[in-house]
Amino acid sequence: MPRITIVRPFKFVEITDVHPRLYGPGEQDVSERCAEVAIQEGWAVPLAVAGRPSQDAGAAPLSSSAPAPRSPRSKPTTAARKRA
């Protein structure tokens, strides 16, 4: 099991589980899939071999995280529907 540093709380459901597990900030041992998703989504950063967060792991501070992209299929506003 990989060990990651969780920076934001999140819930993750393993294929074999029925209920989601809540992971809080700090170092935790998680499954391979959970670690992969948590790192990709920005909820966690990988640990270096020495057990400390790696400086080159690409972990950006939470305040500089890019916002999630908006869906290109957003609903038209009421005014736009009236004009159509």
QUINOR-V967952 format. One record per run of one state. SS is the DSSP state (@ for helix, = for strand, . for the rest). FROM is the first residue (numbers start at 1). TO is the last residue. Records with the same first field share a line. If there is no record, write none. Layout:
SS->FROM-TO + FROM-TO
//
This chain:
.->1-1 + 7-9 + 13-20 + 24-25 + 31-31 + 42-43 + 48-52 + 54-61 + 65-77 + 84-84
=->2-6 + 10-12 + 21-23 + 26-30 + 44-47 + 53-53
@->32-41 + 62-64 + 78-83
//
